[in-house]
Amino acid sequence: MSRDSIPASGRLTRRETVAGAAALGLVAGRAGAQESGEATGIVYAVQTTGAERAPLPGALVSNGREVVRTDGQGRYRLPLAGDGAIFVIKPPGYALPRDADNVPRHSYIHQPGGTPADLGLRYKGLAPTGPRPASIDFTLTKADEPADFDVILFTDPQPESRFELDHVRDTAVARAMAIPAAFGLTTGDVLFDDLSLYGRSNRIVGRIGLPWYSLPGNHDLNMQAPDARYSRETWKRVFGAPNYAFRHGRVLFVMLDNVEWMGPPVPVGANTYRGHIGERTLAFLKNLLAEIPPDDLIVLATHIPLVTDTGDDPRSATIDRAALLDVLAGREVLSLAGHTHTTEHHYPAEGHHHHVMTAVSGSWWSGPDTRTGIPSADSRDGTPNGFHVLSIRGTAYTTRYVPAQGEPDATMRIAFESELRPAAPEMVRASHPMQALRPPVPQDALASTNLVVNVFDGGPRTSLTFRVGDRAPEPMTRTRRLDPFVTELYARYPETKKSWVQATPSTHIWTARLPDDLAPGAHRVTVDGTDEYGRPIRSCAVLEVTGDGARG
């Protein structure tokens, strides 16, 4: 849907502008004389743009814990004592209002005193909303919503500067603009600490032309906040409630902020955040699921993974994931995350697929930029920077990886690696990229040479075989190890990477020993397999074998 389809009813009123992060389409009635501890309102529906609105019965509304349905007159009541948020959960077949940059407006933030000035936040928070409105209303628009649709999935664009935001614009955003989809979403680290860039970032991503839902990460925090309570003030002003949900077709999308801010680091290096969902948000999810048909697909998005191969540090994984899995038990679930700048697939429970997605920024925009002026940004597990597309067909789903830059093979990278080659940095820097990874192999070195394949979006359900020429296929073994290409890339161009960037063991590499009886000459190597969803994948390379014990 293009920005031209934004309903006229989606314009912000003066009261909503003053309130900050109020939902477009929300009509605030005359404020009550005092806080009652309860929020009330009406959810309306517009059948076509410009038509009269009418109450919408049966719509779900939440305060971030309780979930209620509107009655026959579209009315709801929810507890709201003090600061908080009320948000509507978009039902199937309806659209939320969007601002000029295609940010959906789903929530009303209630913060009578606004962001406390004495916090000294570096980036602007919320203006005072004043007393609670007598009626907190939402207006949705009827929309054509097929059960089969695609979603563009970003995570960790993470530009550290205005210049790096150019890279987001000219890689992932430019490529996503050509992909048909119903909407897009970003699972955190929209920015890299400089929250003044939200306006420009939203303008750029908004040009994709789709409703774009976002979730905050650890680099979207107000880091001057003493604790979690005021750590999302800028986020709430720009995007609204950090926890929310919406339905599309037969899928419930749940966006959960699982980054708990624990205060500025004292001493430096202490844990300043952790992956934690919390009792209130778990209660919201449990209450929400009680209203959703049991055979609908659940797509859950967080920033910090539930589990990750990079370790079980509280900053890398979710500490209360067991409680989350209990709430989701018996449901078909795809959970999505980012944060680690690796690509991983996990299956933590029956019917639960956890996908840690490729970062748009890859290695935090590190690497040589000799061809385009844009860093190569290859991720530390060897996956080129990029994003994913989620394809929904009723309640069935698949995902696919899309490189953000010009990787010649979007599926896998094939290398021939001698176990005897030391790969010392000084030797690596004297060679050209891939020169040492697909060299002519002396016949007497075949026995010590491995075929190494990085399947960029592979996981435990991916399987590979290889064959040389017309020989019979041979199995390859999934091997947790460093990717040889990215290891050499970082060694070759150390001055182009950020100080913390190092190659990390990859979960999606397969290895096999080359046959030791190959004749001198050029041989076709074909790698075949199936991916996490059973789809066929294939790539090929030429192996040159020399016969004199020396490279040709």
ZIRA-V913630 format. One record per residue. N is the residue number from 1. RES is the residue in one small letter. NEAR is the number of other C-alpha atoms within 12 Angstrom. D_CENTER is the distance of its C-alpha to the mean C-alpha in Angstrom with 1 decimal. Layout:
# ZIRA-V913630
n:N res:RES near:NEAR d_center:D_CENTER
n:N res:RES near:NEAR d_center:D_CENTER
This chain:
# ZIRA-V913630
n:1 res:m near:26 d_center:21.2
n:2 res:s near:24 d_center:22.4
n:3 res:r near:24 d_center:23.0
n:4 res:d near:19 d_center:26.6
n:5 res:s near:25 d_center:26.1
n:6 res:i near:33 d_center:25.2
n:7 res:p near:34 d_center:28.1
n:8 res:a near:26 d_center:30.8
n:9 res:s near:31 d_center:30.4
n:10 res:g near:36 d_center:27.0
n:11 res:r near:24 d_center:28.6
n:12 res:l near:29 d_center:28.5
n:13 res:t near:21 d_center:31.9
n:14 res:r near:15 d_center:33.5
n:15 res:r near:29 d_center:33.0
n:16 res:e near:36 d_center:29.3
n:17 res:t near:25 d_center:29.0
n:18 res:v near:26 d_center:30.9
n:19 res:a near:39 d_center:28.9
n:20 res:g near:39 d_center:25.7
n:21 res:a near:44 d_center:22.4
n:22 res:a near:48 d_center:24.5
n:23 res:a near:46 d_center:23.4
n:24 res:l near:45 d_center:24.7
n:25 res:g near:42 d_center:27.3
n:26 res:l near:41 d_center:28.3
n:27 res:v near:33 d_center:32.0
n:28 res:a near:37 d_center:33.3
n:29 res:g near:21 d_center:36.9
n:30 res:r near:16 d_center:39.5
n:31 res:a near:21 d_center:38.4
n:32 res:g near:19 d_center:40.4
n:33 res:a near:11 d_center:42.8
n:34 res:q near:16 d_center:41.0
n:35 res:e near:22 d_center:37.9
n:36 res:s near:19 d_center:38.5
n:37 res:g near:21 d_center:35.5
n:38 res:e near:27 d_center:34.4
n:39 res:a near:39 d_center:32.3
n:40 res:t near:37 d_center:33.5
n:41 res:g near:39 d_center:32.6
n:42 res:i near:40 d_center:32.4
n:43 res:v near:47 d_center:29.7
n:44 res:y near:41 d_center:31.1
n:45 res:a near:38 d_center:30.4
n:46 res:v near:29 d_center:31.4
n:47 res:q near:23 d_center:32.3
n:48 res:t near:22 d_center:32.3
n:49 res:t near:22 d_center:31.7
n:50 res:g near:16 d_center:34.7
n:51 res:a near:17 d_center:36.1
n:52 res:e near:18 d_center:37.2
n:53 res:r near:25 d_center:34.8
n:54 res:a near:23 d_center:35.6
n:55 res:p near:26 d_center:34.5
n:56 res:l near:33 d_center:31.8
n:57 res:p near:21 d_center:32.8
n:58 res:g near:27 d_center:30.4
n:59 res:a near:39 d_center:27.3
n:60 res:l near:42 d_center:25.2
n:61 res:v near:46 d_center:24.9
n:62 res:s near:42 d_center:23.8
n:63 res:n near:44 d_center:24.4
n:64 res:g near:41 d_center:21.5
n:65 res:r near:28 d_center:23.9
n:66 res:e near:32 d_center:26.4
n:67 res:v near:33 d_center:25.6
n:68 res:v near:34 d_center:28.5
n:69 res:r near:32 d_center:29.5
n:70 res:t near:29 d_center:31.5
n:71 res:d near:21 d_center:35.1
n:72 res:g near:16 d_center:37.3
n:73 res:q near:18 d_center:37.4
n:74 res:g near:31 d_center:33.7
n:75 res:r near:29 d_center:34.2
n:76 res:y near:36 d_center:32.3
n:77 res:r near:29 d_center:33.0
n:78 res:l near:31 d_center:30.7
n:79 res:p near:26 d_center:31.5
n:80 res:l near:29 d_center:30.5
n:81 res:a near:20 d_center:32.5
n:82 res:g near:23 d_center:31.8
n:83 res:d near:31 d_center:28.4
n:84 res:g near:36 d_center:25.6
n:85 res:a near:40 d_center:23.6
n:86 res:i near:50 d_center:24.4
n:87 res:f near:50 d_center:21.8
n:88 res:v near:54 d_center:22.4
n:89 res:i near:42 d_center:20.4
n:90 res:k near:40 d_center:20.5
n:91 res:p near:37 d_center:22.6
n:92 res:p near:29 d_center:22.5
n:93 res:g near:24 d_center:24.5
n:94 res:y near:29 d_center:23.9
n:95 res:a near:44 d_center:21.9
n:96 res:l near:48 d_center:21.1
n:97 res:p near:43 d_center:22.6
n:98 res:r near:41 d_center:20.6
n:99 res:d near:37 d_center:21.6
n:100 res:a near:30 d_center:22.6
n:101 res:d near:30 d_center:19.1
n:102 res:n near:38 d_center:17.7
n:103 res:v near:43 d_center:16.1
n:104 res:p near:42 d_center:17.1
n:105 res:r near:48 d_center:19.6
n:106 res:h near:48 d_center:19.6
n:107 res:s near:47 d_center:21.2
n:108 res:y near:51 d_center:24.3
n:109 res:i near:52 d_center:24.3
n:110 res:h near:43 d_center:27.6
n:111 res:q near:37 d_center:28.7
n:112 res:p near:26 d_center:32.4
n:113 res:g near:22 d_center:32.8
n:114 res:g near:30 d_center:29.6
n:115 res:t near:35 d_center:28.1
n:116 res:p near:22 d_center:30.9
n:117 res:a near:19 d_center:32.3
n:118 res:d near:13 d_center:33.5
n:119 res:l near:21 d_center:30.0
n:120 res:g near:18 d_center:30.2
n:121 res:l near:25 d_center:26.5
n:122 res:r near:21 d_center:25.8
n:123 res:y near:30 d_center:23.7
n:124 res:k near:30 d_center:25.0
n:125 res:g near:38 d_center:24.4
n:126 res:l near:37 d_center:25.8
n:127 res:a near:28 d_center:29.3
n:128 res:p near:27 d_center:31.5
n:129 res:t near:32 d_center:31.1
n:130 res:g near:29 d_center:34.6
n:131 res:p near:32 d_center:35.9
n:132 res:r near:39 d_center:33.9
n:133 res:p near:35 d_center:34.6
n:134 res:a near:24 d_center:36.9
n:135 res:s near:27 d_center:34.5
n:136 res:i near:47 d_center:30.8
n:137 res:d near:40 d_center:30.2
n:138 res:f near:48 d_center:27.4
n:139 res:t near:48 d_center:28.0
n:140 res:l near:45 d_center:26.0
n:141 res:t near:38 d_center:26.9
n:142 res:k near:29 d_center:27.7
n:143 res:a near:26 d_center:25.5
n:144 res:d near:18 d_center:25.8
n:145 res:e near:24 d_center:23.0
n:146 res:p near:20 d_center:23.4
n:147 res:a near:23 d_center:22.3
n:148 res:d near:22 d_center:20.9
n:149 res:f near:29 d_center:17.9
n:150 res:d near:32 d_center:14.8
n:151 res:v near:34 d_center:11.4
n:152 res:i near:42 d_center:9.4
n:153 res:l near:44 d_center:5.7
n:154 res:f near:50 d_center:4.5
n:155 res:t near:49 d_center:3.1
n:156 res:d near:49 d_center:6.6
n:157 res:p near:54 d_center:9.0
n:158 res:q near:46 d_center:11.3
n:159 res:p near:37 d_center:14.7
n:160 res:e near:30 d_center:17.5
n:161 res:s near:23 d_center:20.1
n:162 res:r near:22 d_center:21.0
n:163 res:f near:19 d_center:21.7
n:164 res:e near:28 d_center:18.2
n:165 res:l near:35 d_center:16.9
n:166 res:d near:27 d_center:19.3
n:167 res:h near:37 d_center:17.4
n:168 res:v near:43 d_center:14.1
n:169 res:r near:32 d_center:16.6
n:170 res:d near:26 d_center:18.5
n:171 res:t near:38 d_center:16.0
n:172 res:a near:43 d_center:12.6
n:173 res:v near:39 d_center:13.9
n:174 res:a near:23 d_center:17.3
n:175 res:r near:28 d_center:16.2
n:176 res:a near:38 d_center:14.0
n:177 res:m near:24 d_center:17.2
n:178 res:a near:16 d_center:19.1
n:179 res:i near:26 d_center:16.9
n:180 res:p near:21 d_center:18.2
n:181 res:a near:29 d_center:15.8
n:182 res:a near:32 d_center:16.3
n:183 res:f near:40 d_center:13.4
n:184 res:g near:39 d_center:9.9
n:185 res:l near:48 d_center:7.0
n:186 res:t near:45 d_center:4.7
n:187 res:t near:51 d_center:3.4
n:188 res:g near:45 d_center:6.2
n:189 res:d near:42 d_center:8.7
n:190 res:v near:45 d_center:9.4
n:191 res:l near:40 d_center:12.7
n:192 res:f near:32 d_center:14.6
n:193 res:d near:29 d_center:17.2
n:194 res:d near:30 d_center:19.0
n:195 res:l near:38 d_center:18.3
n:196 res:s near:28 d_center:21.0
n:197 res:l near:29 d_center:18.7
n:198 res:y near:37 d_center:16.8
n:199 res:g near:26 d_center:19.5
n:200 res:r near:25 d_center:19.4
n:201 res:s near:39 d_center:15.6
n:202 res:n near:37 d_center:15.7
n:203 res:r near:23 d_center:18.8
n:204 res:i near:32 d_center:17.2
n:205 res:v near:40 d_center:14.1
n:206 res:g near:34 d_center:16.6
n:207 res:r near:28 d_center:18.6
n:208 res:i near:33 d_center:16.4
n:209 res:g near:34 d_center:18.4
n:210 res:l near:40 d_center:16.1
n:211 res:p near:36 d_center:15.3
n:212 res:w near:42 d_center:12.0
n:213 res:y near:44 d_center:10.5
n:214 res:s near:50 d_center:8.7
n:215 res:l near:49 d_center:8.3
n:216 res:p near:51 d_center:10.1
n:217 res:g near:46 d_center:9.8
n:218 res:n near:44 d_center:12.9
n:219 res:h near:34 d_center:13.6
n:220 res:d near:43 d_center:13.7
n:221 res:l near:45 d_center:16.7
n:222 res:n near:42 d_center:20.4
n:223 res:m near:33 d_center:21.6
n:224 res:q near:30 d_center:25.3
n:225 res:a near:31 d_center:24.9
n:226 res:p near:25 d_center:27.0
n:227 res:d near:23 d_center:24.7
n:228 res:a near:27 d_center:21.8
n:229 res:r near:24 d_center:23.9
n:230 res:y near:35 d_center:23.6
n:231 res:s near:41 d_center:20.4
n:232 res:r near:41 d_center:18.4
n:233 res:e near:44 d_center:21.3
n:234 res:t near:38 d_center:19.9
n:235 res:w near:42 d_center:16.6
n:236 res:k near:45 d_center:18.9
n:237 res:r near:41 d_center:21.2
n:238 res:v near:41 d_center:18.6
n:239 res:f near:40 d_center:16.2
n:240 res:g near:39 d_center:18.2
n:241 res:a near:42 d_center:17.6
n:242 res:p near:47 d_center:14.6
n:243 res:n near:46 d_center:14.9
n:244 res:y near:44 d_center:15.5
n:245 res:a near:46 d_center:15.4
n:246 res:f near:41 d_center:16.5
n:247 res:r near:34 d_center:18.0
n:248 res:h near:36 d_center:18.0
n:249 res:g near:30 d_center:20.6
n:250 res:r near:30 d_center:20.9
n:251 res:v near:42 d_center:17.3
n:252 res:l near:37 d_center:16.4
n:253 res:f near:40 d_center:12.9
n:254 res:v near:41 d_center:12.8
n:255 res:m near:37 d_center:10.6
n:256 res:l near:44 d_center:11.9
n:257 res:d near:44 d_center:12.2
n:258 res:n near:45 d_center:13.1
n:259 res:v near:47 d_center:13.9
n:260 res:e near:42 d_center:17.7
n:261 res:w near:35 d_center:19.5
n:262 res:m near:28 d_center:22.9
n:263 res:g near:27 d_center:24.6
n:264 res:p near:22 d_center:25.4
n:265 res:p near:17 d_center:26.2
n:266 res:v near:11 d_center:29.8
n:267 res:p near:9 d_center:30.7
n:268 res:v near:9 d_center:28.4
n:269 res:g near:10 d_center:26.0
n:270 res:a near:15 d_center:25.9
n:271 res:n near:21 d_center:22.8
n:272 res:t near:29 d_center:21.6
n:273 res:y near:36 d_center:18.7
n:274 res:r near:33 d_center:17.7
n:275 res:g near:35 d_center:15.2
n:276 res:h near:35 d_center:17.2
n:277 res:i near:38 d_center:16.8
n:278 res:g near:27 d_center:20.5
n:279 res:e near:18 d_center:23.3
n:280 res:r near:20 d_center:23.0
n:281 res:t near:32 d_center:19.4
n:282 res:l near:30 d_center:20.4
n:283 res:a near:24 d_center:23.4
n:284 res:f near:32 d_center:21.5
n:285 res:l near:38 d_center:19.5
n:286 res:k near:26 d_center:22.8
n:287 res:n near:24 d_center:24.6
n:288 res:l near:36 d_center:22.1
n:289 res:l near:37 d_center:22.2
n:290 res:a near:21 d_center:26.0
n:291 res:e near:25 d_center:25.8
n:292 res:i near:30 d_center:23.7
n:293 res:p near:18 d_center:25.5
n:294 res:p near:20 d_center:25.3
n:295 res:d near:20 d_center:24.5
n:296 res:d near:30 d_center:21.5
n:297 res:l near:34 d_center:18.1
n:298 res:i near:42 d_center:15.7
n:299 res:v near:42 d_center:11.9
n:300 res:l near:42 d_center:10.7
n:301 res:a near:45 d_center:7.4
n:302 res:t near:50 d_center:7.8
n:303 res:h near:50 d_center:6.9
n:304 res:i near:51 d_center:9.7
n:305 res:p near:51 d_center:10.1
n:306 res:l near:50 d_center:13.1
n:307 res:v near:39 d_center:14.7
n:308 res:t near:37 d_center:14.4
n:309 res:d near:29 d_center:17.0
n:310 res:t near:28 d_center:17.0
n:311 res:g near:17 d_center:19.1
n:312 res:d near:20 d_center:19.6
n:313 res:d near:21 d_center:19.8
n:314 res:p near:29 d_center:18.9
n:315 res:r near:31 d_center:16.6
n:316 res:s near:33 d_center:14.6
n:317 res:a near:33 d_center:14.8
n:318 res:t near:34 d_center:15.5
n:319 res:i near:28 d_center:19.3
n:320 res:d near:27 d_center:20.0
n:321 res:r near:31 d_center:18.0
n:322 res:a near:20 d_center:21.4
n:323 res:a near:21 d_center:22.0
n:324 res:l near:34 d_center:18.7
n:325 res:l near:32 d_center:19.6
n:326 res:d near:19 d_center:23.1
n:327 res:v near:26 d_center:22.0
n:328 res:l near:34 d_center:20.0
n:329 res:a near:21 d_center:22.9
n:330 res:g near:19 d_center:24.3
n:331 res:r near:31 d_center:21.4
n:332 res:e near:30 d_center:19.4
n:333 res:v near:37 d_center:15.8
n:334 res:l near:40 d_center:12.5
n:335 res:s near:44 d_center:10.1
n:336 res:l near:45 d_center:6.4
n:337 res:a near:52 d_center:5.3
n:338 res:g near:50 d_center:5.0
n:339 res:h near:53 d_center:8.2
n:340 res:t near:44 d_center:10.8
n:341 res:h near:48 d_center:10.3
n:342 res:t near:48 d_center:11.5
n:343 res:t near:48 d_center:10.9
n:344 res:e near:44 d_center:12.3
n:345 res:h near:37 d_center:13.6
n:346 res:h near:33 d_center:15.4
n:347 res:y near:25 d_center:17.7
n:348 res:p near:24 d_center:18.6
n:349 res:a near:24 d_center:20.8
n:350 res:e near:17 d_center:22.6
n:351 res:g near:22 d_center:20.5
n:352 res:h near:28 d_center:17.2
n:353 res:h near:37 d_center:14.7
n:354 res:h near:38 d_center:11.9
n:355 res:h near:46 d_center:9.4
n:356 res:v near:46 d_center:7.9
n:357 res:m near:54 d_center:6.1
n:358 res:t near:49 d_center:7.9
n:359 res:a near:49 d_center:7.5
n:360 res:v near:56 d_center:8.8
n:361 res:s near:52 d_center:11.4
n:362 res:g near:48 d_center:12.3
n:363 res:s near:42 d_center:15.1
n:364 res:w near:44 d_center:14.6
n:365 res:w near:42 d_center:16.5
n:366 res:s near:37 d_center:19.4
n:367 res:g near:37 d_center:21.9
n:368 res:p near:26 d_center:24.7
n:369 res:d near:19 d_center:24.7
n:370 res:t near:11 d_center:28.1
n:371 res:r near:11 d_center:27.5
n:372 res:t near:14 d_center:25.4
n:373 res:g near:20 d_center:25.2
n:374 res:i near:30 d_center:21.4
n:375 res:p near:37 d_center:20.6
n:376 res:s near:38 d_center:19.9
n:377 res:a near:47 d_center:16.8
n:378 res:d near:46 d_center:16.9
n:379 res:s near:46 d_center:14.7
n:380 res:r near:44 d_center:16.9
n:381 res:d near:44 d_center:16.9
n:382 res:g near:48 d_center:18.1
n:383 res:t near:52 d_center:15.2
n:384 res:p near:49 d_center:15.4
n:385 res:n near:48 d_center:12.6
n:386 res:g near:49 d_center:10.7
n:387 res:f near:48 d_center:8.0
n:388 res:h near:41 d_center:8.5
n:389 res:v near:35 d_center:10.7
n:390 res:l near:34 d_center:11.2
n:391 res:s near:30 d_center:15.0
n:392 res:i near:32 d_center:16.7
n:393 res:r near:21 d_center:20.4
n:394 res:g near:22 d_center:21.9
n:395 res:t near:27 d_center:20.4
n:396 res:a near:26 d_center:19.7
n:397 res:y near:29 d_center:16.4
n:398 res:t near:26 d_center:15.3
n:399 res:t near:35 d_center:12.4
n:400 res:r near:31 d_center:13.2
n:401 res:y near:39 d_center:12.1
n:402 res:v near:37 d_center:13.1
n:403 res:p near:38 d_center:14.4
n:404 res:a near:39 d_center:14.1
n:405 res:q near:35 d_center:17.7
n:406 res:g near:22 d_center:20.9
n:407 res:e near:22 d_center:20.6
n:408 res:p near:15 d_center:23.6
n:409 res:d near:22 d_center:22.4
n:410 res:a near:28 d_center:18.8
n:411 res:t near:33 d_center:19.5
n:412 res:m near:38 d_center:21.2
n:413 res:r near:37 d_center:23.3
n:414 res:i near:39 d_center:26.9
n:415 res:a near:39 d_center:29.0
n:416 res:f near:41 d_center:32.5
n:417 res:e near:35 d_center:32.8
n:418 res:s near:29 d_center:36.2
n:419 res:e near:20 d_center:36.4
n:420 res:l near:15 d_center:39.2
n:421 res:r near:20 d_center:37.4
n:422 res:p near:14 d_center:36.8
n:423 res:a near:24 d_center:33.9
n:424 res:a near:17 d_center:35.2
n:425 res:p near:18 d_center:33.5
n:426 res:e near:14 d_center:36.8
n:427 res:m near:17 d_center:37.1
n:428 res:v near:27 d_center:33.6
n:429 res:r near:22 d_center:34.0
n:430 res:a near:18 d_center:37.2
n:431 res:s near:21 d_center:35.5
n:432 res:h near:18 d_center:33.2
n:433 res:p near:24 d_center:29.7
n:434 res:m near:24 d_center:29.9
n:435 res:q near:21 d_center:33.7
n:436 res:a near:29 d_center:33.8
n:437 res:l near:35 d_center:31.3
n:438 res:r near:30 d_center:33.2
n:439 res:p near:31 d_center:36.7
n:440 res:p near:32 d_center:40.0
n:441 res:v near:42 d_center:40.7
n:442 res:p near:29 d_center:44.3
n:443 res:q near:28 d_center:45.6
n:444 res:d near:24 d_center:46.6
n:445 res:a near:31 d_center:43.0
n:446 res:l near:32 d_center:41.4
n:447 res:a near:22 d_center:41.9
n:448 res:s near:21 d_center:39.7
n:449 res:t near:30 d_center:37.0
n:450 res:n near:33 d_center:33.7
n:451 res:l near:45 d_center:31.5
n:452 res:v near:41 d_center:27.9
n:453 res:v near:50 d_center:25.0
n:454 res:n near:44 d_center:21.3
n:455 res:v near:45 d_center:19.5
n:456 res:f near:44 d_center:16.2
n:457 res:d near:47 d_center:14.2
n:458 res:g near:46 d_center:17.0
n:459 res:g near:36 d_center:17.5
n:460 res:p near:28 d_center:20.4
n:461 res:r near:23 d_center:21.3
n:462 res:t near:32 d_center:21.5
n:463 res:s near:34 d_center:25.1
n:464 res:l near:40 d_center:27.0
n:465 res:t near:32 d_center:30.6
n:466 res:f near:36 d_center:32.3
n:467 res:r near:31 d_center:35.7
n:468 res:v near:31 d_center:38.0
n:469 res:g near:22 d_center:40.0
n:470 res:d near:12 d_center:41.6
n:471 res:r near:16 d_center:41.4
n:472 res:a near:15 d_center:40.0
n:473 res:p near:20 d_center:36.3
n:474 res:e near:25 d_center:35.5
n:475 res:p near:21 d_center:32.6
n:476 res:m near:28 d_center:30.0
n:477 res:t near:27 d_center:28.7
n:478 res:r near:26 d_center:25.1
n:479 res:t near:26 d_center:25.5
n:480 res:r near:24 d_center:23.4
n:481 res:r near:26 d_center:24.3
n:482 res:l near:28 d_center:23.5
n:483 res:d near:41 d_center:22.7
n:484 res:p near:44 d_center:26.0
n:485 res:f near:40 d_center:24.7
n:486 res:v near:42 d_center:22.2
n:487 res:t near:36 d_center:24.8
n:488 res:e near:35 d_center:27.4
n:489 res:l near:42 d_center:25.4
n:490 res:y near:39 d_center:24.8
n:491 res:a near:29 d_center:28.5
n:492 res:r near:28 d_center:29.7
n:493 res:y near:29 d_center:28.0
n:494 res:p near:24 d_center:27.8
n:495 res:e near:17 d_center:28.4
n:496 res:t near:26 d_center:25.3
n:497 res:k near:30 d_center:22.7
n:498 res:k near:21 d_center:21.8
n:499 res:s near:15 d_center:23.9
n:500 res:w near:14 d_center:21.4
n:501 res:v near:29 d_center:19.9
n:502 res:q near:29 d_center:21.5
n:503 res:a near:31 d_center:21.1
n:504 res:t near:31 d_center:19.9
n:505 res:p near:29 d_center:20.9
n:506 res:s near:39 d_center:18.8
n:507 res:t near:36 d_center:18.4
n:508 res:h near:42 d_center:18.8
n:509 res:i near:40 d_center:22.2
n:510 res:w near:40 d_center:25.4
n:511 res:t near:35 d_center:28.9
n:512 res:a near:34 d_center:32.4
n:513 res:r near:29 d_center:35.8
n:514 res:l near:34 d_center:37.4
n:515 res:p near:29 d_center:40.8
n:516 res:d near:20 d_center:43.6
n:517 res:d near:17 d_center:46.1
n:518 res:l near:27 d_center:44.6
n:519 res:a near:21 d_center:47.3
n:520 res:p near:24 d_center:47.0
n:521 res:g near:20 d_center:45.4
n:522 res:a near:22 d_center:42.1
n:523 res:h near:24 d_center:40.1
n:524 res:r near:20 d_center:37.3
n:525 res:v near:33 d_center:34.5
n:526 res:t near:30 d_center:32.3
n:527 res:v near:38 d_center:29.3
n:528 res:d near:32 d_center:28.5
n:529 res:g near:32 d_center:26.3
n:530 res:t near:24 d_center:23.9
n:531 res:d near:28 d_center:20.2
n:532 res:e near:31 d_center:18.3
n:533 res:y near:23 d_center:19.4
n:534 res:g near:18 d_center:22.9
n:535 res:r near:19 d_center:22.6
n:536 res:p near:17 d_center:25.0
n:537 res:i near:28 d_center:23.9
n:538 res:r near:26 d_center:26.4
n:539 res:s near:28 d_center:27.0
n:540 res:c near:27 d_center:30.3
n:541 res:a near:29 d_center:32.0
n:542 res:v near:25 d_center:35.6
n:543 res:l near:35 d_center:37.2
n:544 res:e near:25 d_center:40.4
n:545 res:v near:33 d_center:43.0
n:546 res:t near:23 d_center:45.9
n:547 res:g near:21 d_center:49.2
n:548 res:d near:16 d_center:50.8
n:549 res:g near:15 d_center:48.5
n:550 res:a near:15 d_center:47.4
n:551 res:r near:19 d_center:44.6
n:552 res:g near:16 d_center:45.6
